[in-house]
Amino acid sequence: MIPSLKTKRLTLRPLSISDQDAMVDIIMSDMDVMYWLPYSDAVSTIEGQQEVALGYITDFIKPWNELGFGVWAICIRDTKLGTLGSFIGYCGFLPEQIKGAGPEIAYAMGKSWWGKGLVTEALTACLDWIFIKPEVICVQAVTDMENIASRRVMEKIGMIHEKDVDLYDSVAKGNGLLPFYSIKREFYLRKRET
């Protein structure tokens, strides 16, 4: 069973196919958000947006059964942010892309909620949850070199920029190397205690 997580302002709940329309409205139809995400070139039509949203949701749900982790829907818990329970983004973990690097953090949030510390809040809840699992000793994340906001979020949750990597065919696609960040469980837990 997929757990739900709560933070001060957010609820992280299991994603479902019924989130497709909200995913389109909040993520796929906003080119400022999609600029940083995979398949951004496929969302120029409503049909493309729906197809990409369904693909994301399917890919985000699948690891839960196979690996015991996956991606959650981020929803509003504090009505100062909007309607209670409204979908505003996603965050969680994908299977590792680099052997031994651990699960990969994935996240996106609608532009209306940028700059409020909500991604950091959501990701902290995700890390608190995954690092309870003794088999997970490290998690990693990548982003585009120019995505300064995303890099700041990674650093706020304690991740360290280790190197730059060619992942997701980034070099072949003309995006260059991607900054690779990671954090080890013992470092994270020690940081949380202080």
N, CA, C and O of each residue as an XYZ file, in Angstrom:
776
protein
N       0.839     -1.191      0.000
C       0.000      0.000      0.000
C       0.886      1.257      0.000
O       1.865      1.338      0.743
N       0.532      2.217     -0.831
C       1.294      3.454     -0.931
C       0.882      4.385      0.215
O      -0.302      4.676      0.382
N       1.844      4.846      0.995
C       1.497      5.725      2.112
C       1.190      7.145      1.630
O       1.599      7.545      0.540
N       0.476      7.885      2.448
C       0.325      9.330      2.261
C       1.216     10.005      3.296
O       1.378      9.501      4.408
N       1.788     11.137      2.930
C       2.649     11.901      3.836
C       2.040     13.273      4.041
O       1.398     13.813      3.140
N       2.235     13.835      5.215
C       1.724     15.179      5.501
C       2.857     16.058      5.976
O       3.723     15.628      6.739
N       2.839     17.302      5.513
C       3.749     18.319      6.013
C       2.868     19.433      6.573
O       1.645     19.295      6.619
N       3.472     20.511      6.988
C       2.693     21.626      7.536
C       1.677     22.150      6.529
O       0.544     22.460      6.895
N       2.082     22.252      5.241
C       1.199     22.875      4.246
C       0.731     21.950      3.142
O      -0.092     22.340      2.313
N       1.247     20.717      3.119
C       1.000     19.838      1.976
C       0.592     18.430      2.404
O       0.909     17.971      3.502
N      -0.110     17.775      1.512
C      -0.342     16.334      1.613
C       0.264     15.698      0.375
O       0.020     16.146     -0.746
N       1.049     14.663      0.578
C       1.581     13.875     -0.520
C       0.780     12.578     -0.526
O       0.860     11.781      0.409
N       0.012     12.380     -1.585
C      -0.861     11.214     -1.657
C      -0.541     10.410     -2.909
O       0.100     10.920     -3.828
N      -0.984      9.149     -2.951
C      -0.720      8.340     -4.142
C      -1.298      8.989     -5.403
O      -2.418      9.500     -5.400
N      -0.518      8.956     -6.466
C      -0.999      9.399     -7.771
C      -1.953      8.367     -8.338
O      -1.861      7.183     -8.013
N      -2.870      8.813     -9.184
C      -3.750      7.876     -9.886
C      -4.014      8.412    -11.285
O      -3.752      9.578    -11.578
N      -4.529      7.556    -12.130
C      -4.861      7.934    -13.502
C      -5.849      9.100    -13.494
O      -5.860      9.905    -14.425
N      -6.671      9.198    -12.462
C      -7.647     10.292    -12.379
C      -6.978     11.660    -12.204
O      -7.652     12.687    -12.289
N      -5.661     11.687    -11.960
C      -4.921     12.951    -11.852
C      -4.486     13.489    -13.218
O      -3.854     14.543    -13.293
N      -4.816     12.783    -14.285
C      -4.339     13.176    -15.610
C      -4.749     14.600    -15.981
O      -3.910     15.373    -16.445
N      -6.010     14.964    -15.789
C      -6.469     16.304    -16.159
C      -5.768     17.383    -15.334
O      -5.377     18.422    -15.866
N      -5.610     17.132    -14.036
C      -4.920     18.103    -13.170
C      -3.459     18.224    -13.572
O      -2.902     19.322    -13.561
N      -2.836     17.113    -13.925
C      -1.434     17.131    -14.368
C      -1.311     17.970    -15.640
O      -0.364     18.743    -15.784
N      -2.263     17.820    -16.559
C      -2.253     18.628    -17.782
C      -2.412     20.104    -17.430
O      -1.641     20.941    -17.899
N      -3.409     20.425    -16.608
C      -3.707     21.827    -16.270
C      -2.551     22.521    -15.548
O      -2.232     23.673    -15.840
N      -1.932     21.818    -14.614
C      -0.932     22.433    -13.742
C       0.486     22.333    -14.307
O       1.282     23.260    -14.150
N       0.805     21.218    -14.961
C       2.185     20.982    -15.402
C       2.319     21.038    -16.924
O       3.024     21.901    -17.447
N       1.658     20.138    -17.635
C       1.909     19.958    -19.064
C       1.476     21.132    -19.941
O       2.056     21.341    -21.006
N       0.490     21.887    -19.526
C       0.028     23.004    -20.363
C       0.795     24.303    -20.099
O       0.563     25.304    -20.777
N       1.700     24.296    -19.129
C       2.476     25.491    -18.790
C       3.891     25.332    -19.340
O       4.685     24.559    -18.804
N       4.201     26.050    -20.391
C       5.504     25.898    -21.039
C       6.668     26.340    -20.155
O       7.791     25.874    -20.347
N       6.425     27.234    -19.188
C       7.483     27.619    -18.253
C       7.869     26.442    -17.350
O       9.037     26.283    -16.997
N       6.885     25.624    -16.981
C       7.153     24.437    -16.165
C       7.765     23.349    -17.038
O       8.779     22.753    -16.675
N       7.150     23.093    -18.185
C       7.596     22.002    -19.065
C       8.973     22.253    -19.664
O       9.643     21.307    -20.079
N       9.397     23.484    -19.717
C      10.712     23.807    -20.270
C      11.809     22.948    -19.652
O      12.763     22.558    -20.325
N      11.658     22.658    -18.346
C      12.686     21.930    -17.609
C      12.451     20.426    -17.554
O      13.266     19.699    -16.985
N      11.365     19.951    -18.126
C      10.976     18.550    -17.956
C      11.115     17.738    -19.238
O      11.082     18.300    -20.334
N      11.270     16.416    -19.111
C      11.326     15.558    -20.300
C      10.032     15.641    -21.116
O       8.948     15.859    -20.575
N      10.176     15.465    -22.400
C       9.069     15.458    -23.367
C       8.420     16.820    -23.544
O       7.260     16.907    -23.947
N       9.158     17.885    -23.247
C       8.600     19.226    -23.397
C       8.233     19.529    -24.845
O       7.358     20.354    -25.108
N       8.902     18.860    -25.784
C       8.597     19.097    -27.198
C       7.301     18.412    -27.634
O       6.807     18.676    -28.731
N       6.746     17.543    -26.800
C       5.541     16.791    -27.171
C       4.253     17.405    -26.635
O       3.177     16.840    -26.831
N       4.342     18.550    -25.961
C       3.146     19.090    -25.295
C       2.589     20.339    -25.986
O       1.922     21.155    -25.350
N       2.857     20.484    -27.261
C       2.370     21.667    -27.981
C       0.880     21.578    -28.323
O       0.272     22.578    -28.703
N       0.294     20.388    -28.191
C      -1.142     20.215    -28.430
C      -1.779     19.627    -27.182
O      -1.087     19.048    -26.344
N      -3.087     19.771    -27.052
C      -3.792     19.202    -25.894
C      -3.684     17.678    -25.900
O      -3.602     17.048    -24.846
N      -3.684     17.097    -27.095
C      -3.539     15.639    -27.186
C      -2.164     15.217    -26.672
O      -2.035     14.238    -25.937
N      -1.136     15.976    -27.073
C       0.218     15.700    -26.610
C       0.337     15.865    -25.103
O       0.988     15.061    -24.436
N      -0.288     16.904    -24.567
C      -0.265     17.136    -23.120
C      -0.906     15.967    -22.378
O      -0.384     15.504    -21.364
N      -2.041     15.495    -22.893
C      -2.728     14.369    -22.243
C      -1.891     13.100    -22.311
O      -1.819     12.343    -21.343
N      -1.261     12.872    -23.452
C      -0.443     11.672    -23.623
C       0.776     11.709    -22.697
O       1.104     10.711    -22.056
N       1.440     12.859    -22.630
C       2.613     12.984    -21.763
C       2.206     12.843    -20.291
O       2.896     12.174    -19.521
N       1.108     13.458    -19.901
C       0.636     13.349    -18.509
C       0.366     11.894    -18.138
O       0.760     11.436    -17.066
N      -0.300     11.179    -19.022
C      -0.599      9.771    -18.760
C       0.697      8.959    -18.663
O       0.819      8.080    -17.810
N       1.657      9.254    -19.532
C       2.952      8.574    -19.473
C       3.684      8.844    -18.173
O       4.240      7.928    -17.566
N       3.686     10.097    -17.743
C       4.319     10.445    -16.465
C       3.664      9.655    -15.331
O       4.346      8.993    -14.549
N       2.342      9.734    -15.252
C       1.632      9.084    -14.140
C       1.916      7.584    -14.127
O       2.190      7.012    -13.072
N       1.852      6.955    -15.283
C       2.121      5.521    -15.373
C       3.541      5.208    -14.906
O       3.751      4.275    -14.132
N       4.514      5.989    -15.379
C       5.908      5.778    -14.975
C       6.125      6.055    -13.492
O       6.998      5.447    -12.873
N       5.351      6.955    -12.923
C       5.493      7.314    -11.511
C       4.860      6.272    -10.584
O       5.332      6.066     -9.466
N       3.801      5.622    -11.044
C       3.101      4.634    -10.215
C       3.817      3.279    -10.248
O       3.883      2.586     -9.233
N       4.344      2.908    -11.400
C       4.911      1.571    -11.617
C       5.961      1.152    -10.580
O       5.897      0.020    -10.102
N       6.921      2.007    -10.210
C       7.948      1.559     -9.254
C       7.410      1.171     -7.874
O       8.055      0.407     -7.156
N       6.245      1.683     -7.499
C       5.704      1.342     -6.181
C       5.572     -0.173     -6.032
O       5.954     -0.722     -4.999
N       5.042     -0.850     -7.039
C       4.854     -2.301     -6.960
C       6.172     -3.052     -7.060
O       6.351     -4.078     -6.403
N       7.093     -2.556     -7.873
C       8.327     -3.278     -8.124
C       9.419     -2.992     -7.087
O      10.181     -3.889     -6.725
N       9.496     -1.741     -6.609
C      10.624     -1.324     -5.779
C      10.236     -0.801     -4.395
O      11.098     -0.604     -3.539
N       8.949     -0.580     -4.178
C       8.515     -0.083     -2.873
C       8.632      1.414     -2.698
O       8.480      1.925     -1.589
N       8.901      2.129     -3.791
C       8.882      3.592     -3.763
C       8.400      4.078     -5.117
O       8.324      3.308     -6.075
N       8.075      5.363     -5.190
C       7.577      5.955     -6.425
C       7.368      7.440     -6.218
O       8.050      8.071     -5.410
N       6.423      7.990     -6.950
C       6.176      9.434     -6.936
C       4.770      9.690     -6.409
O       3.828      8.971     -6.743
N       4.641     10.727     -5.580
C       3.365     11.143     -5.012
C       2.806     12.363     -5.737
O       3.544     13.102     -6.389
N       1.504     12.564     -5.617
C       0.869     13.830     -5.983
C       1.062     14.791     -4.815
O       0.875     14.411     -3.659
N       1.436     16.037     -5.113
C       1.527     17.072     -4.078
C       0.199     17.818     -4.081
O      -0.227     18.338     -5.112
N      -0.451     17.867     -2.921
C      -1.761     18.520     -2.812
C      -1.751     19.523     -1.664
O      -0.974     19.402     -0.716
N      -2.617     20.497     -1.770
C      -2.708     21.571     -0.774
C      -3.336     21.059      0.518
O      -4.383     20.412      0.502
N      -2.675     21.359      1.638
C      -3.214     21.064      2.968
C      -3.566     22.351      3.714
O      -4.435     22.355      4.585
N      -2.889     23.432      3.368
C      -3.097     24.736      4.003
C      -3.937     25.594      3.051
O      -3.488     25.917      1.951
N      -5.129     25.957      3.462
C      -6.039     26.696      2.573
C      -5.539     28.089      2.211
O      -6.105     28.731      1.326
N      -4.492     28.569      2.874
C      -3.899     29.848      2.449
C      -3.268     29.717      1.059
O      -3.073     30.715      0.365
N      -2.953     28.487      0.660
C      -2.341     28.244     -0.654
C      -3.370     28.021     -1.754
O      -3.044     28.117     -2.937
N      -4.602     27.727     -1.375
C      -5.629     27.433     -2.371
C      -6.638     26.444     -1.812
O      -6.765     26.290     -0.597
N      -7.348     25.782     -2.697
C      -8.400     24.846     -2.305
C      -7.807     23.579     -1.698
O      -6.914     22.960     -2.276
N      -8.304     23.207     -0.550
C      -7.850     22.027      0.164
C      -7.898     20.804     -0.761
O      -8.910     20.537     -1.408
N      -6.794     20.078     -0.806
C      -6.737     18.858     -1.604
C      -6.392     19.036     -3.069
O      -6.256     18.049     -3.792
N      -6.245     20.283     -3.525
C      -5.946     20.527     -4.944
C      -4.556     20.018     -5.317
O      -3.596     20.198     -4.567
N      -4.459     19.386     -6.471
C      -3.199     18.906     -7.028
C      -2.381     20.109     -7.484
O      -2.879     20.948     -8.235
N      -1.117     20.202     -7.032
C      -0.264     21.310     -7.471
C       1.074     20.836     -8.032
O       1.879     21.653     -8.479
N       1.320     19.525     -8.013
C       2.576     19.022     -8.540
C       2.813     17.589     -8.138
O       1.899     16.889     -7.702
N       4.052     17.157     -8.287
C       4.420     15.792     -7.912
C       5.842     15.782     -7.371
O       6.636     16.676     -7.666
N       6.156     14.766     -6.577
C       7.519     14.550     -6.106
C       7.652     13.125     -5.611
O       6.670     12.482     -5.239
N       8.866     12.651     -5.613
C       9.119     11.298     -5.138
C      10.349     10.734     -5.803
O      11.306     11.457     -6.080
N      10.323      9.426     -6.060
C      11.530      8.721     -6.483
C      11.284      7.823     -7.683
O      10.259      7.150     -7.782
N      12.251      7.830     -8.592
C      12.271      6.951     -9.749
C      13.411      5.947     -9.573
O      14.315      6.189     -8.773
N      13.389      4.830    -10.300
C      14.495      3.869    -10.206
C      15.817      4.529    -10.564
O      15.866      5.451    -11.379
N      16.891      4.043     -9.942
C      18.205      4.646    -10.184
C      18.586      4.580    -11.654
O      18.313      3.594    -12.339
N      19.218      5.641    -12.123
C      19.682      5.726    -13.505
C      21.172      5.438    -13.614
O      21.660      5.066    -14.681
N      21.893      5.610    -12.513
C      23.325      5.341    -12.459
C      23.542      4.280    -11.396
O      23.170      4.466    -10.238
N      24.140      3.175    -11.788
C      24.310      2.032    -10.885
C      24.963      2.441     -9.567
O      26.034      3.047     -9.537
N      24.285      2.089     -8.488
C      24.799      2.374     -7.156
C      24.497      3.766     -6.631
O      24.852      4.086     -5.497
N      23.844      4.605     -7.440
C      23.580      5.983     -7.017
C      22.299      6.100     -6.201
O      22.063      7.133     -5.575
N      21.478      5.072     -6.197
C      20.233      5.101     -5.441
C      19.090      5.687     -6.244
O      19.283      6.134     -7.374
N      17.885      5.686     -5.658
C      16.715      6.229     -6.341
C      16.943      7.678     -6.773
O      17.679      8.428     -6.132
N      16.296      8.047     -7.868
C      16.417      9.415     -8.387
C      15.218     10.249     -7.954
O      14.070      9.838     -8.126
N      15.489     11.409     -7.399
C      14.427     12.330     -7.015
C      13.824     12.954     -8.272
O      14.543     13.381     -9.175
N      12.489     12.997     -8.313
C      11.759     13.650     -9.407
C      10.739     14.601     -8.794
O      10.077     14.263     -7.813
N      10.617     15.786     -9.374
C       9.624     16.723     -8.856
C       9.315     17.806     -9.875
O      10.134     18.143    -10.730
N       8.112     18.334     -9.756
C       7.684     19.517    -10.511
C       6.486     20.093     -9.782
O       5.709     19.369     -9.159
N       6.349     21.400     -9.871
C       5.233     22.077     -9.215
C       4.733     23.183    -10.127
O       5.508     23.818    -10.843
N       3.424     23.402    -10.090
C       2.822     24.480    -10.873
C       3.447     25.823    -10.524
O       3.809     26.079     -9.376
N       3.566     26.671    -11.532
C       4.264     27.959    -11.390
C       3.653     28.858    -10.319
O       4.367     29.638     -9.689
N       2.348     28.760    -10.105
C       1.688     29.598     -9.090
C       2.232     29.359     -7.688
O       2.061     30.196     -6.801
N       2.891     28.209     -7.486
C       3.373     27.864     -6.147
C       4.890     27.908     -6.052
O       5.456     27.493     -5.041
N       5.558     28.405     -7.094
C       7.011     28.539     -7.048
C       7.398     29.619     -6.039
O       6.634     30.551     -5.790
N       8.579     29.484     -5.469
C       9.144     30.512     -4.597
C       8.551     30.568     -3.202
O       8.745     31.554     -2.491
N       7.832     29.529     -2.794
C       7.206     29.517     -1.468
C       7.810     28.455     -0.550
O       7.323     28.240      0.560
N       8.858     27.798     -1.009
C       9.486     26.755     -0.205
C       8.725     25.438     -0.194
O       9.034     24.553      0.604
N       7.741     25.298     -1.062
C       6.897     24.105     -1.044
C       7.594     22.862     -1.586
O       7.378     21.763     -1.076
N       8.429     23.022     -2.615
C       9.156     21.862     -3.138
C      10.125     21.352     -2.080
O      10.240     20.144     -1.873
N      10.817     22.257     -1.417
C      11.733     21.862     -0.343
C      10.973     21.126      0.756
O      11.445     20.109      1.263
N       9.810     21.632      1.123
C       8.984     21.004      2.152
C       8.557     19.600      1.732
O       8.624     18.661      2.525
N       8.124     19.466      0.495
C       7.683     18.158     -0.013
C       8.844     17.173     -0.082
O       8.711     16.022      0.332
N       9.974     17.623     -0.601
C      11.121     16.725     -0.747
C      11.697     16.303      0.597
O      12.193     15.185      0.737
N      11.635     17.180      1.577
C      12.091     16.808      2.923
C      11.243     15.663      3.460
O      11.769     14.725      4.060
N       9.930     15.735      3.248
C       9.048     14.640      3.674
C       9.391     13.346      2.937
O       9.376     12.267      3.529
N       9.700     13.458      1.643
C      10.078     12.282      0.849
C      11.365     11.651      1.376
O      11.449     10.432      1.523
N      12.362     12.481      1.658
C      13.630     11.957      2.162
C      13.465     11.356      3.556
O      14.038     10.306      3.850
N      12.685     12.015      4.415
C      12.410     11.455      5.745
C      11.832     10.051      5.607
O      12.178      9.147      6.368
N      10.951      9.882      4.629
C      10.282      8.588      4.431
C      11.227      7.540      3.840
O      11.304      6.426      4.357
N      11.940      7.874      2.779
C      12.753      6.845      2.099
C      13.954      6.420      2.919
O      14.390      5.273      2.819
N      14.500      7.319      3.730
C      15.689      6.951      4.488
C      15.372      6.106      5.727
O      16.281      5.737      6.471
N      14.103      5.801      5.950
C      13.726      4.809      6.963
C      14.049      3.410      6.432
O      14.281      2.481      7.206
N      14.060      3.273      5.101
C      14.335      1.979      4.474
C      15.839      1.680      4.570
O      16.644      2.417      4.001
N      16.230      0.619      5.274
C      17.661      0.351      5.463
C      18.411      0.063      4.167
O      19.622      0.274      4.095
N      17.712     -0.414      3.148
C      18.386     -0.734      1.887
C      18.699      0.508      1.050
O      19.472      0.427      0.096
N      18.107      1.655      1.397
C      18.368      2.892      0.645
C      19.406      3.704      1.412
O      19.118      4.279      2.462
N      20.618      3.738      0.866
C      21.697      4.456      1.560
C      22.020      5.795      0.900
O      22.748      6.614      1.461
N      21.469      6.010     -0.302
C      21.766      7.234     -1.028
C      20.650      7.510     -2.028
O      20.042      6.580     -2.558
N      20.383      8.774     -2.283
C      19.487      9.156     -3.377
C      20.216     10.203     -4.222
O      21.141     10.868     -3.755
N      19.780     10.331     -5.464
C      20.436     11.256     -6.378
C      19.406     12.037     -7.176
O      18.221     11.705     -7.190
N      19.881     13.077     -7.834
C      19.016     13.901     -8.684
C      19.879     14.569     -9.744
O      21.067     14.813     -9.535
N      19.271     14.856    -10.869
C      19.921     15.643    -11.912
C      18.961     16.737    -12.358
O      17.746     16.629    -12.193
N      19.531     17.780    -12.920
C      18.727     18.866    -13.469
C      19.519     19.495    -14.604
O      20.667     19.117    -14.841
N      18.931     20.434    -15.296
C      19.664     21.156    -16.335
C      20.650     22.118    -15.679
O      20.407     22.623    -14.583
N      21.754     22.359    -16.359
C      22.800     23.245    -15.846
C      22.231     24.631    -15.517
O      22.620     25.245    -14.524
N      21.307     25.119    -16.358
C      20.772     26.477    -16.180
C      19.612     26.563    -15.192
O      19.147     27.660    -14.886
N      19.138     25.422    -14.688
C      17.983     25.443    -13.790
C      18.444     25.750    -12.364
O      18.523     24.869    -11.508
N      18.741     27.024    -12.143
C      19.294     27.478    -10.862
C      18.319     27.227     -9.712
O      18.740     26.845     -8.620
N      17.022     27.437     -9.946
C      16.028     27.223     -8.879
C      16.036     25.768     -8.414
O      15.988     25.498     -7.214
N      16.096     24.844     -9.351
C      16.121     23.424     -9.004
C      17.406     23.065     -8.269
O      17.386     22.287     -7.316
N      18.500     23.621     -8.704
C      19.781     23.355     -8.037
C      19.755     23.881     -6.598
O      20.298     23.249     -5.691
N      19.123     25.035     -6.396
C      19.012     25.595     -5.035
C      18.189     24.678     -4.135
O      18.529     24.464     -2.971
N      17.096     24.135     -4.691
C      16.257     23.213     -3.919
C      17.081     22.004     -3.481
O      17.030     21.599     -2.320
N      17.835     21.435     -4.408
C      18.663     20.270     -4.079
C      19.653     20.601     -2.965
O      19.869     19.798     -2.058
N      20.246     21.777     -3.041
C      21.211     22.176     -2.018
C      20.518     22.438     -0.677
O      21.079     22.143      0.378
N      19.309     22.988     -0.715
C      18.571     23.245      0.533
C      18.260     21.958      1.285
O      18.254     21.942      2.515
N      17.998     20.871      0.545
C      17.691     19.606      1.225
C      18.956     18.821      1.564
O      18.884     17.688      2.040
N      20.125     19.439      1.311
C      21.382     18.851      1.734
C      22.127     18.067      0.670
O      23.140     17.435      0.970
N      21.646     18.093     -0.571
C      22.323     17.356     -1.630
C      23.603     18.088     -2.043
O      23.698     19.311     -1.948
N      24.571     17.314     -2.499
C      25.867     17.854     -2.902
C      26.077     17.601     -4.388
O      25.824     16.505     -4.888
N      26.546     18.638     -5.089
C      26.869     18.502     -6.511
C      28.177     17.733     -6.613
O      29.232     18.228     -6.219
N      28.097     16.517     -7.145
C      29.279     15.653     -7.226
C      30.023     15.777     -8.537
O      31.253     15.817     -8.561
N      29.272     15.839     -9.635
C      29.882     15.821    -10.964
C      28.809     16.192    -11.984
O      27.654     16.423    -11.625
N      29.192     16.247    -13.239
C      28.242     16.461    -14.323
C      28.221     15.188    -15.164
O      29.265     14.588    -15.418
N      27.018     14.777    -15.596
C      26.861     13.487    -16.278
C      26.057     13.631    -17.568
O      25.273     14.565    -17.735
N      26.274     12.690    -18.463
C      25.466     12.563    -19.677
C      24.375     11.548    -19.361
O      24.610     10.341    -19.405
N      23.194     12.037    -19.046
C      22.079     11.178    -18.666
C      20.868     11.567    -19.491
O      20.704     12.732    -19.853
N      20.026     10.602    -19.785
C      18.836     10.837    -20.622
C      19.231     11.390    -22.000
O      18.503     12.185    -22.594
N      20.392     10.955    -22.491
C      20.891     11.414    -23.802
C      21.031     12.929    -23.865
O      20.824     13.535    -24.916
N      21.384     13.535    -22.737
C      21.435     14.999    -22.671
C      22.439     15.601    -23.655
O      22.170     16.641    -24.255
N      23.573     14.965    -23.819
C      24.581     15.506    -24.738
C      24.100     15.375    -26.176
O      24.192     16.326    -26.951
N      23.585     14.196    -26.539
C      23.093     13.967    -27.907
C      21.949     14.916    -28.252
O      21.794     15.310    -29.408
N      21.158     15.279    -27.265
C      20.022     16.190    -27.493
C      20.443     17.657    -27.477
O      19.606     18.542    -27.654
N      21.721     17.917    -27.269
C      22.216     19.288    -27.284
C      22.093     20.021    -25.965
O      22.291     21.235    -25.908
N      21.764     19.287    -24.886
C      21.599     19.924    -23.576
C      22.872     19.902    -22.740
O      22.913     20.482    -21.655
N      23.904     19.239    -23.239
C      25.159     19.165    -22.505
C      25.064     18.234    -21.309
O      24.099     17.485    -21.156
N      26.082     18.297    -20.469
C      26.104     17.477    -19.264
C      25.127     18.032    -18.226
O      24.853     19.232    -18.191
N      24.610     17.140    -17.385
C      23.660     17.530    -16.341
C      24.341     17.489    -14.985
O      25.087     16.553    -14.701
N      24.097     18.496    -14.134
C      24.636     18.458    -12.780
C      24.034     17.276    -12.012
O      22.815     17.113    -11.962
N      24.891     16.470    -11.423
C      24.491     15.287    -10.659
C      24.662     15.589     -9.178
O      25.758     15.919     -8.725
N      23.571     15.476     -8.428
C      23.569     15.718     -6.989
C      23.242     14.428     -6.255
O      22.522     13.578     -6.778
N      23.769     14.279     -5.048
C      23.413     13.112     -4.239
C      23.437     13.481     -2.758
O      23.988     14.503     -2.348
N      22.811     12.598     -1.977
C      22.868     12.731     -0.525
C      22.801     11.338      0.079
O      21.996     10.504     -0.333
N      23.657     11.102      1.058
C      23.691      9.811      1.751
C      22.789      9.859      2.979
O      22.626     10.899      3.617
N      22.207      8.697      3.293
C      21.269      8.610      4.412
C      21.872      9.123      5.710
O      21.257      9.939      6.398
N      23.081      8.648      6.058
C      23.629      9.037      7.364
C      23.877     10.540      7.443
O      23.671     11.144      8.496
N      24.315     11.149      6.344
C      24.513     12.600      6.321
C      23.169     13.313      6.491
O      23.059     14.269      7.259
N      22.153     12.840      5.768
C      20.832     13.471      5.838
C      20.256     13.377      7.251
O      19.767     14.368      7.793
N      20.315     12.189      7.842
C      19.742     11.998      9.174
C      20.487     12.822     10.218
O      19.874     13.370     11.134
N      21.807     12.910     10.079
C      22.597     13.738     10.999
C      22.203     15.206     10.862
O      22.068     15.920     11.856
N      22.021     15.644      9.624
C      21.622     17.032      9.348
C      20.243     17.332      9.937
O      20.013     18.417     10.472
N      19.323     16.357      9.835
C      17.958     16.546     10.357
C      17.941     16.653     11.885
O      17.080     17.320     12.459
N      18.894     15.994     12.531
C      18.946     16.012     14.001
C      19.388     17.370     14.525
O      19.025     17.752     15.637
N      20.175     18.111     13.730
C      20.709     19.389     14.221
C      19.786     20.537     13.923
O      20.089     21.679     14.269
